[in-house]
Amino acid sequence: MDSNARKQDILKVVIETFVHTGQPVGSMQVAEQLPYETSSATVRNDMVELTELGLLSQPHTSAGRVPTDLGYKTYVKVITGERKELSKRQQEVLSRHFEKLRSLQEKYQTAARLLAEMSGSIGMLMDDAQNVYLSGFSNIAKMPEFADQQFGVKLMEALEEPKEFLNQASRTLRSDDVNVLIGKDNHQINKATIVITNFGPQGKRVISIIGPTRMDYNKNLPLVEYMKKLLTDL
């Protein structure tokens, strides 16, 4: 197998394992999860190279590796290219929540709640009048990252002014697609990730998920994308 393709697979396994466990990932763990047979020694050497490239870091000498911001960005480019969607069942479940709702306010508050529930992070939505609908603070408080003062305090400070937070984040959007601001790309909370997109007339409405960089990108990107489609079609 091409070594670059193998390194990409290794990076993917490290990130998805770290997102699930929150613990540094070792070469043996990775070798066991690759879809083909590779020795742990080969994986270990590749992980050293990925570390030298700045995609992984080693928090302790004897520990495994964790992703860096650059590693997450590289991973997001890969999964964005794969264009995964929510399952038909997930789409149907989301759609049913909006069937009996009449007002836009109800729909937007429901959307924020569903984003929070399904992502395990904070769901936010802003309408044309810059009213902000927010849900999921309790999700963040349960995460180990919240114990990190630099993350927890910065997040709470930023969300004290949710309208300004979303306006500032939306000014960085590079396209109408779902955008992902990871770590220092997000100047307001540099240990967080914002998955964000706009919708509606002139793109003035905003949908977003906010959480730590250790989030399930594989789930959250298609979730925001489908919620955008759902709200646009209402």
SEBATI-588991 format. One record per residue: residue number from 1; residue in three letters; x, y, z of N, C-alpha, C in turn. Coordinates in pm, whole numbers, plus 50000, padded with zeros to 5 digits. Example, Ala and Ser with C-alpha at 12.3 -4.5 7.8 and 13.67 -1.06 7.14 Angstrom:
// SEBATI-588991
NODE|num|residu|n.east|n.north|n.up|ca.east|ca.north|ca.up|c.east|c.north|c.up
NODE|1|ALA|51319|49431|50780|51230|49550|50780|51320|49670|50780
NODE|2|SER|51285|49775|50708|51367|49894|50714|51290|50003|50787
This chain:
// SEBATI-588991
NODE|num|residu|n.east|n.north|n.up|ca.east|ca.north|ca.up|c.east|c.north|c.up
NODE|1|MET|50084|49880|50000|50000|50000|50000|50087|50124|50000
NODE|2|ASP|50041|50229|49931|50110|50357|49929|50122|50412|50071
NODE|3|SER|50244|50456|50108|50267|50499|50247|50185|50623|50283
NODE|4|ASN|50163|50713|50186|50083|50833|50216|49937|50797|50245
NODE|5|ALA|49884|50701|50169|49746|50656|50193|49737|50589|50330
NODE|6|ARG|49840|50512|50365|49839|50446|50496|49845|50549|50608
NODE|7|LYS|49927|50651|50592|49937|50756|50696|49803|50828|50711
NODE|8|GLN|49734|50849|50599|49602|50914|50607|49505|50826|50684
NODE|9|ASP|49510|50695|50660|49423|50602|50733|49459|50602|50882
NODE|10|ILE|49588|50607|50911|49633|50607|51051|49585|50734|51122
NODE|11|LEU|49598|50847|51055|49550|50973|51114|49401|50965|51143
NODE|12|LYS|49327|50908|51049|49181|50895|51066|49148|50808|51187
NODE|13|VAL|49218|50696|51201|49192|50606|51314|49229|50674|51446
NODE|14|VAL|49342|50744|51450|49384|50813|51573|49277|50914|51614
NODE|15|ILE|49231|50994|51519|49133|51098|51552|49001|51037|51597
NODE|16|GLU|48951|50939|51524|48821|50882|51560|48827|50807|51693
NODE|17|THR|48942|50746|51723|48958|50679|51852|48969|50781|51964
NODE|18|PHE|49045|50887|51942|49062|50991|52044|48930|51063|52071
NODE|19|VAL|48852|51088|51966|48720|51151|51984|48632|51064|52074
NODE|20|HIS|48642|50933|52056|48558|50840|52133|48606|50823|52277
NODE|21|THR|48738|50816|52298|48791|50783|52431|48843|50902|52509
NODE|22|GLY|48892|51004|52439|48954|51118|52506|49093|51086|52560
NODE|23|GLN|49148|50970|52523|49279|50928|52572|49378|50918|52456
NODE|24|PRO|49509|50944|52484|49610|50927|52379|49602|50787|52316
NODE|25|VAL|49631|50780|52188|49612|50656|52112|49748|50596|52077
NODE|26|GLY|49765|50467|52105|49890|50398|52079|49891|50326|51945
NODE|27|SER|50010|50289|51900|50026|50226|51768|49955|50091|51761
NODE|28|MET|49954|50016|51871|49888|49885|51869|49737|49901|51850
NODE|29|GLN|49679|50002|51917|49536|50030|51899|49505|50059|51753
NODE|30|VAL|49590|50139|51692|49568|50179|51553|49580|50058|51461
NODE|31|ALA|49685|49978|51480|49708|49861|51394|49588|49766|51398
NODE|32|GLU|49526|49753|51515|49410|49663|51529|49287|49715|51456
NODE|33|GLN|49280|49846|51434|49159|49905|51374|49172|49934|51225
NODE|34|LEU|49293|49926|51172|49308|49948|51028|49237|49838|50950
NODE|35|PRO|49181|49870|50833|49106|49769|50757|49195|49672|50679
NODE|36|TYR|49324|49673|50708|49418|49581|50644|49528|49552|50745
NODE|37|GLU|49605|49447|50718|49706|49405|50814|49832|49489|50801
NODE|38|THR|49872|49550|50911|49995|49630|50918|50055|49611|51056
NODE|39|SER|50185|49595|51063|50248|49573|51193|50243|49699|51278
NODE|40|SER|50240|49680|51410|50239|49796|51500|50369|49876|51487
NODE|41|ALA|50479|49810|51447|50606|49881|51428|50595|49978|51310
NODE|42|THR|50532|49934|51201|50512|50021|51085|50422|50138|51123
NODE|43|VAL|50315|50108|51197|50223|50214|51241|50296|50312|51331
NODE|44|ARG|50380|50260|51421|50455|50346|51513|50545|50442|51435
NODE|45|ASN|50614|50390|51334|50702|50476|51253|50623|50583|51179
NODE|46|ASP|50507|50543|51126|50422|50640|51055|50370|50747|51151
NODE|47|MET|50338|50706|51274|50288|50803|51372|50398|50901|51411
NODE|48|VAL|50522|50855|51414|50635|50945|51439|50643|51049|51327
NODE|49|GLU|50628|51003|51202|50632|51096|51089|50516|51195|51093
NODE|50|LEU|50398|51147|51129|50282|51236|51140|50302|51339|51250
NODE|51|THR|50374|51299|51354|50407|51393|51462|50506|51498|51413
NODE|52|GLU|50605|51455|51337|50704|51548|51282|50640|51646|51184
NODE|53|LEU|50532|51601|51117|50459|51688|51024|50363|51783|51095
NODE|54|GLY|50348|51765|51227|50261|51854|51304|50115|51812|51307
NODE|55|LEU|50086|51688|51261|49947|51641|51258|49907|51571|51388
NODE|56|LEU|50006|51517|51459|49984|51454|51588|50081|51514|51689
NODE|57|SER|50050|51497|51817|50144|51536|51922|50147|51426|52027
NODE|58|GLN|50253|51428|52107|50270|51327|52211|50272|51398|52346
NODE|59|PRO|50160|51391|52422|50151|51467|52547|50253|51424|52652
NODE|60|HIS|50289|51295|52654|50388|51244|52749|50480|51147|52674
NODE|61|THR|50602|51133|52722|50701|51050|52653|50652|50908|52633
NODE|62|SER|50587|50852|52735|50546|50712|52727|50404|50695|52674
NODE|63|ALA|50337|50807|52642|50197|50799|52601|50184|50783|52451
NODE|64|GLY|50060|50758|52407|50031|50755|52265|50021|50896|52210
NODE|65|ARG|49957|50907|52094|49945|51037|52027|49803|51091|52035
NODE|66|VAL|49794|51224|52022|49665|51293|52011|49671|51385|51890
NODE|67|PRO|49556|51419|51831|49557|51506|51714|49590|51651|51750
NODE|68|THR|49653|51721|51659|49672|51865|51670|49563|51935|51589
NODE|69|ASP|49557|52067|51597|49461|52141|51514|49483|52111|51366
NODE|70|LEU|49610|52105|51325|49641|52075|51185|49594|51934|51149
NODE|71|GLY|49608|51841|51242|49559|51705|51218|49409|51702|51197
NODE|72|TYR|49336|51774|51283|49190|51781|51267|49152|51844|51133
NODE|73|LYS|49222|51951|51094|49191|52019|50967|49212|51924|50849
NODE|74|THR|49321|51849|50854|49350|51753|50747|49242|51646|50741
NODE|75|TYR|49200|51599|50856|49095|51498|50866|48963|51551|50810
NODE|76|VAL|48928|51674|50844|48803|51733|50796|48803|51742|50643
NODE|77|LYS|48917|51776|50584|48925|51781|50438|48896|51644|50377
NODE|78|VAL|48945|51539|50443|48924|51403|50392|48777|51365|50400
NODE|79|ILE|48714|51385|50517|48575|51341|50531|48480|51431|50453
NODE|80|THR|48517|51558|50432|48434|51646|50349|48433|51595|50206
NODE|81|GLY|48547|51546|50160|48555|51489|50026|48471|51363|50010
NODE|82|GLU|48449|51292|50121|48369|51170|50116|48219|51199|50111
NODE|83|ARG|48179|51322|50148|48040|51368|50139|47942|51272|50207
NODE|84|LYS|47967|51240|50332|47874|51154|50405|47747|51231|50440
NODE|85|GLU|47636|51157|50448|47508|51218|50482|47450|51148|50605
NODE|86|LEU|47354|51214|50669|47280|51147|50775|47205|51029|50715
NODE|87|SER|47183|50927|50796|47106|50813|50748|46962|50856|50721
NODE|88|LYS|46892|50780|50638|46752|50811|50607|46669|50815|50735
NODE|89|ARG|46698|50725|50827|46623|50721|50953|46645|50850|51033
NODE|90|GLN|46771|50894|51042|46801|51018|51114|46732|51138|51048
NODE|91|GLN|46731|51140|50915|46664|51248|50844|46514|51249|50874
NODE|92|GLU|46454|51131|50875|46310|51121|50902|46278|51165|51045
NODE|93|VAL|46362|51125|51140|46341|51163|51280|46347|51315|51295
NODE|94|LEU|46447|51377|51234|46459|51523|51241|46339|51591|51176
NODE|95|SER|46300|51544|51060|46189|51607|50988|46060|51603|51068
NODE|96|ARG|46036|51491|51137|45910|51476|51212|45897|51580|51324
NODE|97|HIS|46009|51624|51379|46004|51722|51488|45944|51855|51444
NODE|98|PHE|45947|51883|51314|45902|52014|51266|45761|52011|51206
NODE|99|GLU|45702|51892|51195|45576|51879|51122|45462|51961|51182
NODE|100|LYS|45452|51965|51315|45338|52031|51379|45371|52170|51434
NODE|101|LEU|45492|52215|51410|45531|52347|51460|45484|52455|51363
NODE|102|ARG|45429|52563|51417|45373|52669|51333|45469|52787|51317
NODE|103|SER|45516|52842|51428|45595|52965|51420|45741|52935|51390
NODE|104|LEU|45807|53031|51325|45950|53017|51300|46029|53010|51430
NODE|105|GLN|45983|53085|51531|46053|53084|51659|46056|52943|51718
NODE|106|GLU|45943|52873|51711|45938|52735|51761|46032|52645|51681
NODE|107|LYS|46032|52665|51551|46116|52581|51464|46264|52605|51492
NODE|108|TYR|46301|52731|51511|46442|52762|51534|46488|52714|51671
NODE|109|GLN|46402|52729|51773|46440|52680|51905|46451|52528|51904
NODE|110|THR|46361|52463|51831|46367|52317|51818|46494|52275|51745
NODE|111|ALA|46531|52350|51641|46652|52319|51566|46776|52328|51656
NODE|112|ALA|46784|52433|51738|46898|52448|51829|46904|52332|51928
NODE|113|ARG|46786|52293|51979|46781|52182|52076|46825|52051|52011
NODE|114|LEU|46778|52024|51890|46814|51900|51821|46962|51896|51785
NODE|115|LEU|47016|52009|51743|47160|52015|51716|47240|51980|51841
NODE|116|ALA|47197|52035|51955|47267|52008|52081|47254|51862|52121
NODE|117|GLU|47132|51809|52112|47108|51670|52153|47186|51571|52067
NODE|118|MET|47186|51593|51936|47248|51496|51846|47399|51509|51839
NODE|119|SER|47451|51629|51865|47596|51649|51858|47663|51630|51994
NODE|120|GLY|47585|51643|52102|47644|51640|52235|47723|51766|52266
NODE|121|SER|47698|51873|52190|47768|52000|52209|47665|52112|52225
NODE|122|ILE|47700|52233|52187|47608|52346|52192|47551|52369|52052
NODE|123|GLY|47419|52380|52043|47354|52413|51917|47310|52558|51919
NODE|124|MET|47337|52631|51811|47299|52772|51803|47240|52803|51667
NODE|125|LEU|47145|52896|51668|47084|52941|51543|47051|53089|51557
NODE|126|MET|47073|53166|51452|47040|53308|51454|46952|53340|51334
NODE|127|ASP|46842|53415|51358|46750|53447|51250|46781|53583|51187
NODE|128|ASP|46694|53626|51094|46716|53753|51023|46725|53872|51117
NODE|129|ALA|46646|53868|51224|46643|53980|51319|46753|53970|51424
NODE|130|GLN|46842|53875|51405|46956|53850|51494|46911|53806|51634
NODE|131|ASN|46797|53739|51640|46759|53668|51762|46836|53536|51764
NODE|132|VAL|46892|53502|51880|46973|53382|51890|46899|53276|51971
NODE|133|TYR|46900|53154|51918|46840|53038|51984|46955|52944|52020
NODE|134|LEU|46964|52910|52148|47082|52839|52197|47040|52725|52288
NODE|135|SER|47109|52612|52277|47078|52496|52361|47204|52412|52381
NODE|136|GLY|47214|52345|52497|47320|52247|52515|47431|52283|52611
NODE|137|PHE|47413|52387|52694|47519|52421|52790|47557|52302|52878
NODE|138|SER|47457|52223|52918|47485|52111|53007|47574|52006|52940
NODE|139|ASN|47567|51995|52807|47654|51901|52735|47801|51936|52754
NODE|140|ILE|47831|52065|52739|47969|52110|52749|48021|52094|52891
NODE|141|ALA|47935|52123|52989|47978|52115|53129|48020|51974|53168
NODE|142|LYS|47968|51873|53098|48002|51734|53128|48133|51689|53065
NODE|143|MET|48186|51767|52972|48306|51724|52899|48432|51749|52980
NODE|144|PRO|48530|51659|52970|48656|51680|53044|48726|51809|53004
NODE|145|GLU|48707|51853|52879|48770|51977|52834|48724|52098|52913
NODE|146|PHE|48602|52091|52969|48547|52205|53042|48628|52234|53168
NODE|147|ALA|48697|52132|53220|48780|52152|53339|48904|52237|53308
NODE|148|ASP|48939|52245|53180|49050|52330|53137|49002|52475|53139
NODE|149|GLN|49058|52554|53227|49010|52691|53245|49016|52771|53116
NODE|150|GLN|49120|52746|53036|49135|52822|52913|49019|52795|52817
NODE|151|PHE|48967|52672|52822|48853|52638|52736|48721|52680|52800
NODE|152|GLY|48699|52636|52925|48571|52660|52990|48538|52807|53008
NODE|153|VAL|48633|52883|53062|48608|53025|53087|48592|53101|52956
NODE|154|LYS|48679|53074|52859|48671|53144|52730|48538|53115|52661
NODE|155|LEU|48492|52990|52670|48365|52955|52607|48250|53031|52672
NODE|156|MET|48247|53032|52805|48139|53101|52875|48141|53251|52846
NODE|157|GLU|48261|53309|52842|48272|53452|52812|48221|53482|52671
NODE|158|ALA|48258|53398|52575|48217|53422|52437|48066|53412|52422
NODE|159|LEU|48005|53316|52491|47862|53293|52475|47776|53384|52561
NODE|160|GLU|47839|53470|52641|47762|53573|52711|47703|53672|52611
NODE|161|GLU|47769|53685|52495|47719|53771|52387|47702|53684|52263
NODE|162|PRO|47599|53599|52260|47588|53501|52151|47570|53564|52013
NODE|163|LYS|47502|53679|52007|47483|53744|51877|47617|53789|51820
NODE|164|GLU|47699|53852|51903|47831|53897|51858|47919|53777|51822
NODE|165|PHE|47907|53671|51902|47984|53549|51876|47953|53494|51737
NODE|166|LEU|47824|53480|51704|47787|53424|51574|47819|53520|51460
NODE|167|ASN|47800|53650|51484|47833|53747|51379|47982|53742|51345
NODE|168|GLN|48064|53733|51448|48208|53729|51425|48249|53600|51355
NODE|169|ALA|48189|53488|51398|48221|53360|51335|48174|53357|51190
NODE|170|SER|48056|53413|51163|48000|53406|51027|48077|53495|50930
NODE|171|ARG|48148|53596|50982|48228|53681|50893|48347|53606|50833
NODE|172|THR|48381|53492|50891|48495|53415|50841|48453|53310|50738
NODE|173|LEU|48322|53297|50711|48276|53194|50618|48334|53216|50479
NODE|174|ARG|48387|53108|50422|48451|53118|50291|48359|53073|50178
NODE|175|SER|48245|53012|50213|48151|52965|50111|48016|52942|50177
NODE|176|ASP|47916|52906|50095|47784|52875|50148|47776|52734|50204
NODE|177|ASP|47883|52657|50188|47885|52521|50241|47904|52526|50393
NODE|178|VAL|47905|52408|50455|47935|52400|50597|48084|52429|50617
NODE|179|ASN|48114|52527|50701|48252|52565|50732|48290|52511|50869
NODE|180|VAL|48417|52480|50887|48466|52429|51015|48583|52515|51061
NODE|181|LEU|48566|52582|51175|48672|52667|51232|48732|52592|51350
NODE|182|ILE|48857|52551|51335|48920|52463|51434|49031|52538|51508
NODE|183|GLY|49026|52531|51641|49135|52586|51721|49160|52732|51694
NODE|184|LYS|49281|52766|51654|49319|52906|51638|49252|52973|51519
NODE|185|ASP|49189|52894|51430|49109|52956|51323|48988|53026|51382
NODE|186|ASN|48949|52980|51500|48838|53041|51572|48900|53133|51677
NODE|187|HIS|48908|53261|51647|48984|53354|51731|48920|53376|51868
NODE|188|GLN|48794|53338|51884|48726|53367|52010|48756|53262|52118
NODE|189|ILE|48764|53136|52078|48792|53027|52174|48887|52932|52104
NODE|190|ASN|49017|52949|52127|49112|52876|52041|49131|52729|52076
NODE|191|LYS|49054|52677|52171|49056|52532|52194|48923|52469|52154
NODE|192|ALA|48844|52545|52079|48711|52497|52039|48703|52482|51888
NODE|193|THR|48597|52415|51846|48563|52405|51703|48423|52460|51684
NODE|194|ILE|48406|52535|51575|48274|52583|51536|48241|52524|51400
NODE|195|VAL|48133|52448|51393|48081|52399|51265|47966|52492|51230
NODE|196|ILE|47976|52563|51119|47884|52675|51095|47850|52689|50947
NODE|197|THR|47727|52733|50921|47686|52765|50785|47575|52870|50791
NODE|198|ASN|47552|52937|50679|47442|53032|50674|47333|52979|50582
NODE|199|PHE|47214|53039|50591|47103|52996|50506|47001|53110|50499
NODE|200|GLY|46899|53090|50417|46794|53191|50405|46831|53304|50311
NODE|201|PRO|46740|53403|50296|46764|53516|50206|46893|53590|50240
NODE|202|GLN|46976|53612|50140|47106|53678|50156|47197|53608|50258
NODE|203|GLY|47162|53487|50296|47246|53412|50390|47259|53477|50525
NODE|204|LYS|47154|53547|50571|47163|53619|50698|47137|53531|50819
NODE|205|ARG|47078|53415|50798|47052|53324|50910|47171|53230|50926
NODE|206|VAL|47197|53190|51050|47318|53112|51079|47282|52990|51163
NODE|207|ILE|47341|52876|51128|47329|52752|51206|47469|52714|51251
NODE|208|SER|47482|52668|51377|47616|52636|51426|47613|52532|51537
NODE|209|ILE|47720|52454|51543|47749|52367|51657|47883|52412|51713
NODE|210|ILE|47891|52430|51845|48015|52471|51910|48052|52366|52014
NODE|211|GLY|48178|52323|52011|48225|52226|52108|48377|52226|52111
NODE|212|PRO|48436|52136|52186|48583|52126|52187|48634|52073|52054
NODE|213|THR|48762|52091|52028|48817|52037|51902|48800|51886|51895
NODE|214|ARG|48791|51820|52010|48766|51674|52013|48615|51650|51998
NODE|215|MET|48565|51675|51878|48423|51651|51852|48409|51549|51739
NODE|216|ASP|48290|51496|51724|48264|51395|51621|48231|51466|51489
NODE|217|TYR|48335|51500|51414|48317|51572|51288|48238|51488|51188
NODE|218|ASN|48259|51358|51192|48191|51267|51099|48040|51275|51113
NODE|219|LYS|47993|51306|51233|47850|51318|51259|47803|51463|51247
NODE|220|ASN|47883|51557|51297|47836|51695|51309|47829|51770|51176
NODE|221|LEU|47920|51741|51083|47915|51810|50954|47787|51775|50877
NODE|222|PRO|47755|51646|50857|47629|51616|50788|47506|51659|50866
NODE|223|LEU|47516|51665|51000|47403|51710|51081|47371|51856|51052
NODE|224|VAL|47473|51942|51051|47451|52084|51021|47405|52101|50876
NODE|225|GLU|47463|52023|50787|47425|52033|50645|47277|51996|50625
NODE|226|TYR|47232|51889|50691|47092|51849|50674|46998|51946|50744
NODE|227|MET|47038|51999|50859|46953|52096|50928|46936|52222|50843
NODE|228|LYS|47042|52262|50775|47032|52376|50683|46929|52348|50574
NODE|229|LYS|46936|52230|50514|46841|52193|50408|46699|52191|50462
NODE|230|LEU|46683|52135|50581|46551|52123|50642|46489|52260|50669
NODE|231|LEU|46567|52350|50726|46515|52483|50760|46494|52569|50635
NODE|232|THR|46576|52548|50534|46559|52623|50409|46430|52582|50339
NODE|233|ASP|46393|52454|50352|46274|52402|50284|46145|52428|50360
NODE|234|LEU|46154|52475|50486|46032|52495|50566|45944|52605|50507
